[in-house]
Amino acid sequence: MVIVLTLVVTITLVSTGCQKSFQEMGESVSTADEASAAPTEPPTEKPTLPDSYMIPGAEAYVIPQTELKAGCETYACTMLMNILGFDLDEFDFADNYLDCRPVFGEGDSMEGPDMNSGFAGTAYAGWGVYAPSMAKSMNKYLADQNSSLKAYNYEGVSLEDLCLEYIVNDVPVMIWATTAMQEPYVFDTWTVNYVDENAKTEIGDKFDWLAHEHCLVLIGFDEEQYYFDDSAAGCVSCFDKELVDERYHQLGTQCIVVK
């Protein structure tokens, strides 16, 4: 599944159809009462997106997911932090900052964390983690760097709004979708044995893990596709906007921005 990124003159784009290079890319009568009222501000028009945009240089920070087999979130975090100018190693983050919680048992007897509260397993061999817990881990790293930046996790923000607010301002965004935008499905279910303030379940509830769950770094877009630093592909990937939007919603419209 991993494709090694080769940078010679051009950047390889992996998708079901990448089509563009980075370079192409009547008057009313007022009464006396109305006239005395305070004037209202005209509505503010929402800015419009350009046809295409790519965060300059972001494609150079792809790290192929070779050793941390369950670490797509760690790779995405590392790529994002390095785009922002930090010198972060994926193994340092996996070993020292992830809040890892074991998953016990098999089949119907499995027990593990709410993935909003902690990483199920480890980045070396496990299931994964969702945005709220990942943001907490990232903030531990940022605090250790004495950075004024913070990681914020969001839910329900559209991809278009993420591009409008962040991508065109050269701020990359971690999003949860699926590997190669494959259809997700429930693969494992366990009984929740660990929660924190970010949990969406309670102890004893069931938690479903979706196969193909994947975390990528959104770095650009054009009229038809979104572009990602993608550890699973090992290069920049691009996918049809409607397909990405569907997978993004299936994984809970969750994302992280560092700002």
HELIX and SHEET records of a PDB file:
HELIX    1   1 ALA A   32  SER A   36  1                                   5    
HELIX    2   2 ALA A   58  TYR A   61  5                                   4    
HELIX    3   3 CYS A   72  ILE A   83  1                                  12    
HELIX    4   4 GLU A   90  ASN A   96  1                                   7    
HELIX    5   5 GLY A  107  SER A  109  5                                   3    
HELIX    6   6 ALA A  131  ASP A  144  1                                  14    
HELIX    7   7 LEU A  159  GLU A  165  1                                   7    
HELIX    8   8 ILE A  167  ASN A  169  5                                   3    
HELIX    9   9 THR A  179  MET A  181  5                                   3    
HELIX   10  10 LYS A  241  GLN A  250  1                                  10    
SHEET    1   A 5 LEU A  13  VAL A  14  0                                        
SHEET    2   A 5 CYS A 235  ASP A 240  1                                        
SHEET    3   A 5 GLN A 225  ASP A 230 -1                                        
SHEET    4   A 5 GLU A 213  PHE A 221 -1                                        
SHEET    5   A 5 TYR A  53  MET A  54 -1                                        
SHEET    1   B 7 LEU A  13  VAL A  14  0                                        
SHEET    2   B 7 CYS A 235  ASP A 240  1                                        
SHEET    3   B 7 GLN A 225  ASP A 230 -1                                        
SHEET    4   B 7 GLU A 213  PHE A 221 -1                                        
SHEET    5   B 7 VAL A 173  THR A 178 -1                                        
SHEET    6   B 7 GLN A 254  VAL A 258 -1                                        
SHEET    7   B 7 ALA A 151  GLU A 155 -1                                        
SHEET    1   C 3 CYS A 100  ARG A 101  0                                        
SHEET    2   C 3 PHE A 119  GLY A 121  1                                        
SHEET    3   C 3 GLY A 126  GLY A 128 -1                                        
SHEET    1   D 3 GLU A 111  PRO A 113  0                                        
SHEET    2   D 3 TYR A 185  TYR A 194  1                                        
SHEET    3   D 3 LYS A 206  ALA A 211 -1                                        
END                                                                             
